[in-house]
Each structure stands twice: as structure tokens, then as C-alpha cells.
């Protein structure tokens, strides 16, 4: 989410006149997502509004004022995580925003790790990380959905260090290697890699990428499927709807847990191309054919205009008779697979 938007209208205006001297841009002509000089979404997916939309939204005189909000949190010192980390049972812990710790197949996987107190220049955490980085069991694999600052946090990645195996989209590997994080695998949509006893597959997401200047969409974004220990987890990253949820469900049936974003969706005219509403998350869950829905991407950073307590309420209503398939975790909360 946080590219130009995170920096506010002043950054959007600055980007219009930014002159950057840079190295030649890598090209990926074998990727179906490569559109000449950048990556792109399929042409029939909703389109973003661009810089003019950023300015219109951020300067709108009728934008709602931020309300008081207390994030749902559960104290978690990580004491129960190491005991489960090498066993056959699966588990998932919500650390906040899109940072999830998933254990399956004897591996610890961390998604979009962000442990910093703020992202960009404007967004402070509404709650501390559900588990401190120092209290996590050793992390084997980190999945990065895209390079926006609320999903790719440099300080957090440097703290995790070079021992971890990082899986990223095309074009993003050089960012990691330049920081000494050399165990990195780049994937295109629908490509897979095996790491020990788990298989990670990058799948389409309806989003975009940008870190600064003229690098918009120079690196690929996506979600991930994680297979191991007889379990299949789907991590959506950031995405709008309809994306490729139905196709993912057809190609990869039997998803046990769908980790889906439910926040940062208002105003819809601006956000719909990049972020799902709770109602769209319910549709995505149905399209995927998953067994359980674990909501994420809410309650941690105030990124958009909806009340911060609203997403779970709307999701609960939208799920109708399937509402008992939602696994609502507080920040710091964990779900452990029942012993057989």
C-alpha cells in the first residue's frame, strides 16, 4: 500500500518532478506480466487512479477525522511457539498488519515482516508487534509480497539477517543482495520453489509496487501458496478483487487457511484497484474454496479512511452462514492445529 500514498500529497507532487540518475533497468521479457519496461496487471483488472487520485483523496475537505481506536491484542512472549515449531502440527500467529508467522512441515515461515514503530513518514503503529522479533523461534523462510514500506521493512529484514531464505517477486532480489541478504529466490506468478520440506508458489495479486522515484512497478508483486506437512496456506499479501482468486482455487484445491487482507479499503473509488473490502474478502474466500479464513491487514496502521474497528464487523456480516469459518486472531494471537 505505501508507495506514493504513504508519503502524502507532497511526495506525489515531488515525484512528478523528480529527476533520477539510475542504472539500466533489468528486463523480464519471459514474464507474462512484463509490459515493455515495467510489470503490469492483466488489462481487464481494475485500474489505479494514479497521482491525480492520490492528491484528490489526500486533500479532500470531507475526509473523516481519525477516531479513537484500541487494537485487539493478546500478550505473547513466544514461549509456546518453539515447542510447536519443529513438530508436524501447523500453526499461525498474527504479529500485526500482514506479518504472520506460519509453521508447517517443520518450518517457520514469516510473511512481510514489519516490526518497526512506523512505516513511511506518516504512519505510526496502533499496537506493538504481537510477538517481539527476539521472541520468535528461528525463522527459516521469509515471504515478501511486494516492496511497499508497510510490507518490506528494511530494519526488520536486516534484524532477521542473512541466514534466512527470502522469497520475493521478480526484480526484487537485487535489493536484498545489496544488503547482504544473499539467500534470496525470485519468482514469477505461478512459479514454485522447494525449500527443504515445503514448496512455495507465487500467485497473482491485484496490486503494484514502488519504493521511490521512477521505480514504479519495476519489481513484481504477488501472493503465495505454502505447502508442507499435509497443509496448504495461502497468503494474499496486498490485493484488490477479483484478481485471480478463482483460478488459484482451481489450480490449488484444498487450501486449509486463507490469510486475507480486510482493511485499508476506503474510499472505494481510490482503493478498490489495490485493496479488497471485507465483502470482497468474503467473495475471495469463496472463490478460493478454502477451509478457514484468517483476517489480516487491519488494526495495525491507519492507512485509509474507514473506522479501524469496522473491517471485522463487515466481514462477519458478509460471510453469512460461513461466518463460523473465520479465525479471528488478536494481534499476538495464535492458532494451533489440534493433535490427531
C-alpha positions in Angstrom: 0.0 0.0 0.0 2.6 2.5 1.0 4.3 4.0 -2.1 3.3 7.4 -3.1 0.2 7.3 -0.8 2.3 6.8 2.3 4.3 9.9 1.6 1.2 12.1 1.2 0.4 14.7 -1.5 3.7 16.5 -1.1 5.6 13.3 -2.1 3.3 12.8 -5.0 4.0 16.3 -6.3 7.7 15.8 -5.7 7.7 12.6 -7.7 6.3 14.5 -10.7 9.5 16.5 -11.0 12.0 14.0 -9.6 14.9 13.6 -11.9 16.8 10.4 -11.1 20.0 9.0 -12.5 19.9 5.3 -12.2 21.4 2.1 -13.5 19.8 0.3 -16.5 16.5 -1.2 -15.6 16.5 -5.1 -15.7 14.0 -6.5 -18.1 11.9 -9.7 -17.9 10.5 -10.4 -21.4 9.8 -14.0 -20.5 7.3 -13.0 -17.8 3.7 -12.6 -19.0 3.4 -9.7 -16.5 6.2 -7.7 -18.2 4.8 -4.8 -20.2 7.7 -3.3 -22.1 9.6 -1.5 -19.3 7.5 -2.4 -16.1 5.3 -5.1 -14.7 1.6 -4.8 -15.0 -1.7 -6.4 -14.0 -3.9 -8.1 -16.7 -5.7 -5.5 -18.8 -9.2 -6.5 -17.6 -8.4 -5.9 -13.9 -9.5 -2.6 -12.2 -7.1 0.3 -12.9 -5.5 2.6 -10.3 -6.2 6.3 -10.5 -2.5 7.4 -10.3 -1.1 10.6 -8.8 -4.2 12.7 -9.5 -6.2 10.3 -7.4 -3.7 10.4 -4.6 -3.9 14.2 -4.4 -7.7 14.2 -4.7 -8.1 11.8 -1.9 -5.5 13.2 0.5 -6.7 16.8 0.0 -10.4 16.1 0.1 -12.1 18.6 2.5 -14.6 16.0 3.8 -12.2 13.3 4.8 -13.3 11.7 8.1 -11.3 12.6 11.2 -9.5 9.7 12.9 -11.5 8.1 15.7 -10.2 6.6 18.9 -9.2 3.0 18.5 -7.8 0.3 20.7 -6.4 -2.6 18.7 -7.3 -6.2 19.8 -4.1 -7.5 21.4 -3.0 -10.6 23.3 0.2 -10.7 25.2 2.5 -13.3 23.6 6.1 -13.8 24.7 6.6 -16.5 22.2 7.1 -19.2 24.9 4.7 -21.6 23.3 6.0 -21.2 19.7 9.3 -23.0 19.9 7.8 -26.2 21.2 5.5 -26.4 18.2 7.9 -25.1 15.6 9.6 -28.4 14.7 6.6 -30.7 15.1 4.2 -32.0 12.5 1.3 -29.7 13.6 0.6 -26.5 11.7 0.1 -23.1 13.5 -0.3 -19.5 12.6 0.3 -16.3 14.7 -0.7 -12.8 13.8 2.1 -10.4 14.6 0.2 -7.4 13.1 -0.7 -6.0 9.7 0.5 -8.5 7.1 3.1 -10.1 9.3 2.1 -13.7 10.0 4.2 -16.5 11.5 3.2 -19.8 9.9 4.5 -23.1 11.0 4.1 -26.2 8.8 6.2 -29.1 7.7 8.6 -28.4 10.5 9.5 -24.9 9.0 8.9 -21.5 10.4 7.7 -19.0 7.7 7.3 -15.2 8.2 5.3 -13.1 5.8 6.0 -9.4 5.1 7.9 -8.8 8.4 7.4 -5.3 9.8 8.4 -4.8 13.4 9.2 -1.1 13.2 7.3 1.6 15.2 6.3 3.4 12.0 6.4 3.0 8.2 7.0 5.8 5.7 6.9 9.2 7.2 3.3 9.3 8.4 2.1 6.0 9.8 2.7 5.0 13.4 1.7 1.6 14.8 -1.6 1.4 16.6 -0.3 -1.6 18.6 3.2 -3.1 19.1 4.1 -6.3 17.3 2.2 -9.3 18.7 5.4 -11.1 19.3 8.7 -9.3 19.5 11.3 -10.3 16.9 13.7 -11.6 19.6 11.0 -13.9 21.0 10.2 -15.7 17.7 11.6 -19.2 17.1 14.3 -19.3 14.4 12.8 -18.2 11.1 13.6 -20.4 8.1 11.8 -18.6 5.3 10.5 -15.1 4.7 7.9 -14.3 2.0 7.8 -10.7 0.6 4.6 -9.9 -1.3 5.9 -6.5 -2.7 8.1 -3.6 -1.8 5.8 -1.0 -0.3 7.1 0.1 3.1 4.3 -1.4 5.1 5.3 -4.8 3.7 9.0 -4.6 3.1 10.7 -3.0 6.2 14.5 -2.7 5.9 15.2 -2.6 9.6 13.2 -5.8 10.3 14.8 -7.7 7.4 18.3 -6.7 8.5 17.5 -7.9 12.0 16.4 -11.2 10.6 19.7 -11.4 8.8 21.4 -13.5 6.1 20.7 -16.9 7.5 17.0 -16.7 6.4 15.9 -17.8 2.9 13.9 -14.9 1.3 11.4 -15.5 -1.4 10.4 -12.4 -3.5 9.0 -11.3 -6.8 11.0 -10.8 -10.0 13.3 -7.8 -9.8 13.4 -7.6 -6.0 16.4 -9.9 -5.4 19.0 -7.2 -6.1 17.6 -5.1 -3.2 18.2 -8.0 -0.8 21.6 -8.9 -2.1 22.8 -5.3 -1.9 22.1 -5.5 1.8 23.9 -8.8 2.4 20.7 -10.9 2.4 22.0 -13.3 -0.3 19.8 -16.3 0.2 17.0 -15.0 -2.0 14.9 -16.6 -4.6 12.9 -14.6 -7.2 9.6 -16.0 -8.5 7.2 -15.1 -11.3 3.5 -15.7 -10.9 2.7 -19.4 -10.9 6.4 -20.3 -10.3 7.4 -22.6 -7.4 10.5 -23.3 -5.3 11.2 -26.1 -2.9 12.9 -25.2 0.4 13.5 -28.3 2.5 10.2 -30.0 3.0 8.0 -27.1 1.9 7.0 -25.8 -1.5 6.4 -22.0 -2.0 4.5 -20.8 -5.1 4.0 -17.2 -6.1 0.5 -16.4 -7.3 -1.1 -13.3 -8.8 -2.2 -10.3 -6.8 -4.1 -7.2 -7.9 -1.6 -4.6 -6.7 1.5 -2.7 -7.7 5.0 -1.8 -6.5 7.0 1.3 -5.8 9.8 2.2 -3.4 10.8 5.7 -4.6 11.3 7.9 -7.6 10.7 6.2 -11.0 10.8 2.6 -9.8 7.0 2.2 -10.0 6.2 -1.4 -11.0 9.8 -2.3 -11.7 9.5 -5.3 -9.3 6.8 -7.9 -9.3 4.1 -8.2 -6.6 2.1 -11.3 -5.6 0.7 -13.6 -3.0 2.0 -17.1 -2.0 0.9 -20.6 -1.5 2.8 -22.6 1.1 2.6 -26.4 1.0 4.1 -28.7 3.7 3.2 -31.3 6.3 -0.1 -32.0 4.5 -1.3 -28.4 4.9 -1.7 -25.7 2.3 -1.6 -22.0 3.4 -2.5 -19.1 1.1 -1.1 -15.6 1.9 -2.6 -12.9 -0.2 -0.3 -10.0 0.6 -1.9 -6.8 -0.7 -4.6 -7.3 -3.4 -7.8 -6.0 -4.8 -10.6 -8.1 -6.2 -11.3 -10.1 -8.4 -7.6 -10.7 -9.0 -7.1 -14.4 -9.7 -8.8 -16.0 -6.7 -11.0 -18.3 -8.7 -8.0 -19.5 -10.8 -5.9 -20.0 -7.7 -8.7 -22.1 -6.2 -8.9 -24.2 -9.3 -5.2 -24.8 -9.7 -4.6 -25.4 -6.0 -7.6 -27.0 -4.4 -7.6 -27.9 -0.7 -6.4 -24.7 0.8 -6.5 -25.1 4.6 -6.0 -21.5 5.6 -6.5 -18.3 3.5 -4.7 -15.3 5.1 -6.7 -12.5 3.6 -6.5 -8.7 4.0 -9.7 -7.0 5.1 -8.6 -3.4 5.8 -7.4 -0.2 4.0 -10.4 0.0 1.6 -11.9 3.4 1.9 -12.6 5.5 -0.2 -13.6 2.7 -2.6 -13.2 4.9 -5.7 -9.5 5.1 -4.9 -8.7 1.9 -3.0 -10.7 -0.8 -5.0 -8.0 -1.4 -7.6 -5.4 -2.3 -4.9 -7.3 -3.3 -1.7 -10.3 -5.5 -1.0 -13.2 -4.5 1.1 -14.4 -7.0 3.7 -17.2 -8.0 1.4 -14.8 -8.7 -1.4 -12.6 -10.7 1.0 -15.7 -12.9 1.7 -16.1 -13.4 -2.1 -12.3 -14.2 -2.4 -12.6 -16.8 0.3 -15.5 -18.5 -1.6 -13.5 -18.3 -4.9 -10.5 -20.0 -3.2 -12.6 -22.8 -1.8 -10.5 -22.6 1.4 -11.5 -24.2 4.7 -10.7 -21.3 7.1 -10.2 -17.5 6.7 -7.7 -15.7 8.8 -8.1 -11.9 8.5 -5.1 -9.6 8.5 -4.1 -6.2 7.2 -6.2 -4.2 9.7 -5.8 -2.7 13.2 -2.1 -2.0 12.9 -1.6 1.1 10.7 -4.1 3.8 9.9 -3.7 3.7 6.1 -7.2 4.7 4.9 -10.5 6.3 5.8 -12.7 3.6 7.2 -13.1 3.3 11.0 -10.3 1.0 12.2 -12.8 -1.2 14.1 -15.1 -1.7 11.1 -13.4 -4.4 9.0 -14.1 -7.4 11.2 -17.7 -6.3 11.7 -18.3 -6.0 8.0 -16.6 -9.3 7.2 -18.7 -11.1 9.8 -21.8 -9.9 8.2 -20.6 -10.6 4.7 -19.7 -14.2 5.4 -23.3 -15.0 6.3 -23.7 -18.8 7.0 -19.9 -19.2 6.6 -19.1 -16.8 9.5 -18.1 -19.8 11.7 -15.2 -20.4 9.2 -13.5 -17.1 10.2 -10.5 -17.5 12.6 -10.3 -14.1 14.1 -6.9 -13.6 15.9 -6.0 -10.7 18.1 -2.6 -9.2 17.4 -0.3 -11.7 19.2 -2.9 -14.5 18.9 -2.1 -18.0 17.7 -4.0 -20.9 16.3 -2.5 -24.4 16.8 -3.7 -27.5 14.9 -5.3 -29.9 17.2 -3.3 -33.1 17.9 -4.6 -36.1 15.9 
